[in-house]
Amino acid sequence: MALEFEGDAIYLSASDAERHITKNGIWVDVNYPKLGIPETKPSDPEQLKKVMVKVKSLESMNGKYVVIEGVFDMNSHGHLGLYSGSLNVERMPRLREVEKRPNSGPK
């Protein structure tokens, strides 16, 4: 997934993301409040800490494989109508990197 100003998207390949080939991408419309990130900065220091942890977690997903749950809209094409559709995000947990394991199949 690519997270950047006016360019939150998922692409068919890393190469498409690097080259910003938007027709091979789907705009990711992140609903920050649903992810626990309010639109305005909390005044309470403890709440602000919690929000910053969530923001850093979201930022850590940039350039990573992710699971995105949401609703695809083929008629909405994201920023400047450049993408092949959009995904209204409901939930976005990060995929954990899988350890390489020795082949345990039949010998």
N, C-alpha and C positions, 0 to 999 in steps of 0.2 A: 504494500500500500504506500502511496505517496501522500504525505501530509505537507502542504505548503500553502502559502497565501494564494487564494483564488485558484487552487489546483488540487484540492483533496480528491483523490481518485484511486481506483484500482485498475490495473492494466493486465493485458493478456500475458505480458512478459516483462522481465526487468529491463530489457532493451527498449521496449515501448515506453516505459516509465522514464528512463534516462533521456530518451529523445523527445519526450512529451508528444507522442503520437496519440492525440486525444481521441481520435476515432476508434482506437483500440482500447479505449478506457471507458470506465463508468464513473461518473461523478458521484462522490460520496458526500451526501448531505447529512452531516453530523448534527444530531439533536443534543447539544451539550447538556442542557438541564436533565434529560433522561439518563445521561451518563454520570450525573452527579456534579456537573460543573455549571454553576449558576452564571447567568449573563452579566451580573454585576458582582464586583469584588466584595466578599464578606468583610464586615467591619470587625467581627470577633476574631481575634488572633488564632484561636483554636480551630475555628471553622476554616479560616484561611489556610492553615497548615494542611488540613484534610483535602481541601480543594487543590492545593499545589501538588500534593501526592498524586491525585487523579490526573492532573494536567501533565505531570512528568511521565506517568504511566502511558498516557495517550501519545505523548511525543516520542516515547521509546518504540512505538509501533511503526514509526516512519521507516520505510524501506524493508519492512518485515512482512512475513506471511501472517495473515490474520483471519479470524472467523468473523464474518459480519452477518448479523441477523437484521433484516429489515424488509422493506417493500420496494420492489423494483418498479420504476415508472418509465416506460419506453417513450413517453411524450415529453418528458422533462430532460433537457440536455445540458444541464449545469451551466457553469460560467460561460457567458457569451454564446451559448448553444453549441459548444465545441465537442461535447461528448456523445457517446452512442446511447445514453440513457442515464438515469440517476437512481441511486439507492438511498432511500430514507432510512437511516440507521436507527435501530431500536436498541441493539446491544452489540458490543464489539470486544469480545475477550481475545487476548493474544494467544497464538499458538505457542506452546512450549517447544523448545528445541528438543528433538528426540535424540537420545543417546544412541551411538552406533553400537550395535550388539553383534557378537559373533553369530554366524549363521547357525541356527538351531534346528534347521530342517533335516530331512532324512539324508543319510550318507550313502 
